[in-house]
C-alpha cells in the first residue's frame, strides 16, 4: 500500500513539474532591448560583409576529413 502511495505521489509531483516547465515557456518571454538589438544587427552586417554563409550538414561533411587517414 505504501508503494502505491509513493508511486502516485511521484507521478503527481512529476506532472506538476512538467506543467510548470511548460507554462514557464509560454508565459515568460524574453525581448531584446535596443542595445542588444543594435549589437545583433551590427554582428549580422559584419558577417554579411565578410562573406559568411552558414553550412548545412552535407557541406560540413564535404569539408572535413571523413575518409580517414592514409599513411601511404
N, CA, C and O of each residue as an XYZ file, in Angstrom:
288
protein
N       0.820     -1.188      0.000
C       0.000      0.000      0.000
C       0.871      1.262      0.000
O       0.556      2.242     -0.675
N       1.956      1.225      0.757
C       2.853      2.375      0.819
C       3.513      2.622     -0.534
O       3.740      3.771     -0.913
N       3.816      1.565     -1.253
C       4.444      1.700     -2.565
C       3.511      2.375     -3.548
O       3.954      3.204     -4.343
N       2.245      2.044     -3.515
C       1.267      2.653     -4.420
C       1.136      4.143     -4.125
O       1.033      4.950     -5.048
N       1.138      4.512     -2.851
C       1.047      5.925     -2.475
C       2.306      6.657     -2.940
O       2.220      7.782     -3.432
N       3.460      6.036     -2.790
C       4.708      6.662     -3.222
C       4.734      6.858     -4.736
O       5.165      7.906     -5.217
N       4.283      5.874     -5.478
C       4.242      5.989     -6.941
C       3.259      7.073     -7.361
O       3.558      7.862     -8.258
N       2.092      7.126     -6.729
C       1.102      8.153     -7.050
C       1.646      9.546     -6.725
O       1.450     10.485     -7.497
N       2.329      9.682     -5.584
C       2.913     10.974     -5.224
C       3.987     11.380     -6.224
O       4.075     12.547     -6.606
N       4.805     10.418     -6.651
C       5.835     10.711     -7.637
C       5.224     11.172     -8.955
O       5.708     12.127     -9.561
N       4.176     10.508     -9.398
C       3.519     10.884    -10.649
C       2.899     12.270    -10.537
O       2.990     13.065    -11.473
N       2.276     12.567     -9.413
C       1.662     13.889     -9.227
C       2.733     14.969     -9.217
O       2.561     16.012     -9.849
N       3.834     14.739     -8.512
C       4.918     15.724     -8.484
C       5.521     15.898     -9.870
O       5.845     17.019    -10.264
N       5.676     14.817    -10.610
C       6.222     14.904    -11.968
C       5.293     15.696    -12.886
O       5.756     16.507    -13.688
N       4.005     15.468    -12.774
C       3.045     16.206    -13.611
C       3.021     17.684    -13.258
O       2.928     18.532    -14.145
N       3.103     17.996    -11.978
C       3.132     19.408    -11.569
C       4.409     20.073    -12.095
O       4.359     21.200    -12.589
N       5.542     19.390    -11.994
C       6.790     19.939    -12.523
C       6.746     20.117    -14.024
O       7.245     21.108    -14.557
N       6.150     19.158    -14.702
C       6.012     19.266    -16.155
C       5.129     20.450    -16.529
O       5.447     21.184    -17.465
N       4.025     20.644    -15.810
C       3.136     21.770    -16.074
C       3.864     23.090    -15.848
O       3.718     24.018    -16.644
N       4.642     23.187    -14.782
C       5.373     24.426    -14.509
C       6.377     24.707    -15.617
O       6.508     25.852    -16.050
N       7.081     23.694    -16.081
C       8.064     23.883    -17.155
C       7.387     24.319    -18.458
O       7.892     25.196    -19.160
N       6.255     23.712    -18.776
C       5.534     24.101    -19.993
C       4.962     25.505    -19.874
O       5.012     26.276    -20.832
N       4.423     25.843    -18.716
C       3.832     27.168    -18.517
C       4.903     28.242    -18.545
O       4.670     29.334    -19.064
N       6.063     27.952    -18.001
C       7.154     28.920    -17.996
C       7.564     29.277    -19.423
O       7.827     30.443    -19.716
N       7.618     28.304    -20.295
C       7.983     28.563    -21.679
C       6.964     29.397    -22.429
O       7.314     30.105    -23.374
N       5.717     29.321    -22.023
C       4.670     30.070    -22.723
C       4.445     31.461    -22.148
O       4.102     32.388    -22.881
N       4.635     31.613    -20.847
C       4.297     32.876    -20.199
C       5.496     33.772    -19.943
O       5.333     34.987    -19.822
N       6.683     33.218    -19.856
C       7.883     34.009    -19.622
C       8.580     34.184    -20.957
O       9.113     33.226    -21.517
N       8.576     35.395    -21.463
C       9.210     35.669    -22.757
C      10.361     36.642    -22.563
O      10.389     37.403    -21.596
N      11.290     36.612    -23.471
C      12.447     37.498    -23.420
C      12.465     38.328    -24.687
O      12.386     37.803    -25.797
N      12.569     39.625    -24.502
C      12.653     40.541    -25.634
C      13.974     41.291    -25.547
O      14.368     41.747    -24.474
N      14.652     41.415    -26.671
C      15.905     42.167    -26.701
C      15.617     43.642    -26.532
O      14.654     44.163    -27.095
N      16.464     44.326    -25.745
C      16.311     45.775    -25.641
C      17.022     46.427    -26.823
O      17.550     45.732    -27.691
N      17.038     47.746    -26.859
C      17.572     48.455    -28.022
C      19.065     48.213    -28.197
O      19.542     48.057    -29.321
N      19.809     48.181    -27.086
C      21.249     47.978    -27.186
C      21.571     46.576    -27.703
O      22.448     46.412    -28.551
N      20.875     45.583    -27.201
C      21.116     44.214    -27.659
C      20.745     44.051    -29.126
O      21.450     43.372    -29.872
N      19.655     44.660    -29.540
C      19.240     44.577    -30.934
C      20.251     45.266    -31.840
O      20.522     44.790    -32.942
N      20.815     46.393    -31.379
C      21.830     47.090    -32.169
C      23.074     46.226    -32.334
O      23.657     46.187    -33.418
N      23.487     45.535    -31.278
C      24.661     44.660    -31.367
C      24.381     43.494    -32.310
O      25.241     43.125    -33.108
N      23.188     42.913    -32.226
C      22.843     41.814    -33.123
C      22.846     42.266    -34.581
O      23.338     41.551    -35.454
N      22.298     43.453    -34.845
C      22.295     43.980    -36.215
C      23.715     44.255    -36.705
O      24.044     43.984    -37.859
N      24.551     44.794    -35.819
C      25.930     45.089    -36.194
C      26.684     43.795    -36.507
O      27.434     43.739    -37.482
N      26.493     42.770    -35.700
C      27.149     41.484    -35.959
C      26.668     40.862    -37.260
O      27.460     40.287    -38.007
N      25.379     40.975    -37.534
C      24.837     40.425    -38.776
C      25.433     41.123    -39.986
O      25.786     40.476    -40.972
N      25.546     42.458    -39.912
C      26.130     43.208    -41.027
C      27.596     42.856    -41.237
O      28.043     42.711    -42.374
N      28.348     42.717    -40.144
C      29.767     42.386    -40.292
C      29.947     40.977    -40.863
O      30.868     40.741    -41.644
N      29.078     40.042    -40.480
C      29.173     38.698    -41.047
C      28.838     38.706    -42.528
O      29.485     38.010    -43.310
N      27.839     39.481    -42.928
C      27.470     39.547    -44.337
C      28.571     40.197    -45.159
O      28.805     39.790    -46.297
N      29.254     41.198    -44.611
C      30.326     41.875    -45.341
C      31.534     40.971    -45.528
O      32.236     41.083    -46.533
N      31.787     40.084    -44.587
C      32.949     39.209    -44.665
C      32.677     37.929    -45.449
O      33.554     37.071    -45.540
N      31.496     37.785    -46.007
C      31.193     36.632    -46.845
C      30.855     35.374    -46.062
O      31.133     34.270    -46.530
N      30.275     35.509    -44.905
C      29.912     34.349    -44.092
C      28.660     33.704    -44.643
O      27.687     34.391    -44.956
N      28.679     32.387    -44.764
C      27.470     31.655    -45.086
C      27.387     30.446    -44.169
O      28.403     29.803    -43.905
N      26.230     30.138    -43.693
C      26.045     29.032    -42.769
C      26.034     27.722    -43.545
O      25.363     27.597    -44.569
N      26.778     26.759    -43.047
C      26.889     25.475    -43.718
C      25.857     24.501    -43.172
O      25.558     24.496    -41.978
N      25.319     23.680    -44.063
C      24.449     22.611    -43.580
C      25.311     21.371    -43.352
O      26.519     21.409    -43.583
N      24.719     20.299    -42.912
C      25.491     19.123    -42.533
C      26.212     18.495    -43.725
O      27.309     17.959    -43.567
N      25.618     18.554    -44.905
C      26.277     17.993    -46.089
C      27.537     18.784    -46.442
O      28.549     18.198    -46.827
N      27.482     20.114    -46.312
C      28.671     20.930    -46.570
C      29.769     20.648    -45.553
O      30.949     20.607    -45.900
N      29.384     20.457    -44.316
C      30.366     20.169    -43.271
C      31.041     18.833    -43.540
O      32.259     18.717    -43.398
N      30.275     17.835    -43.921
C      30.847     16.513    -44.200
C      31.797     16.592    -45.394
O      32.823     15.911    -45.406
N      31.475     17.406    -46.393
C      32.355     17.549    -47.548
C      33.673     18.235    -47.193
O      34.705     17.938    -47.793
N      33.646     19.150    -46.221
C      34.847     19.923    -45.920
C      35.735     19.282    -44.871
O      36.895     19.675    -44.755
N      35.260     18.325    -44.108
C      36.109     17.687    -43.109
C      36.602     16.349    -43.633
O      36.050     15.811    -44.593
N      37.621     15.821    -43.013
C      38.193     14.552    -43.443
C      37.353     13.413    -42.860
O      37.506     13.058    -41.691
N      36.480     12.852    -43.668
C      35.631     11.746    -43.197
C      36.100     10.404    -43.736
O      35.525      9.367    -43.407
N      37.146     10.417    -44.566
C      37.598      9.153    -45.164
C      38.654      8.465    -44.338
O      38.994      7.314    -44.613
N      39.185      9.135    -43.331
C      40.215      8.523    -42.514
C      41.599      8.968    -42.943
O      41.753      9.810    -43.828
N      42.586      8.400    -42.312
C      43.997      8.778    -42.566
C      44.664      7.743    -43.439
O      44.602      6.544    -43.164
N      45.294      8.207    -44.478
C      46.027      7.298    -45.360
C      47.516      7.512    -45.146
O      48.025      8.600    -45.416
N      48.222      6.499    -44.668
C      49.638      6.608    -44.366
C      50.520      6.393    -45.586
O      51.719      6.669    -45.535
N      49.959      5.914    -46.662
C      50.749      5.587    -47.849
C      50.794      6.746    -48.778
O      51.415      6.663    -49.838
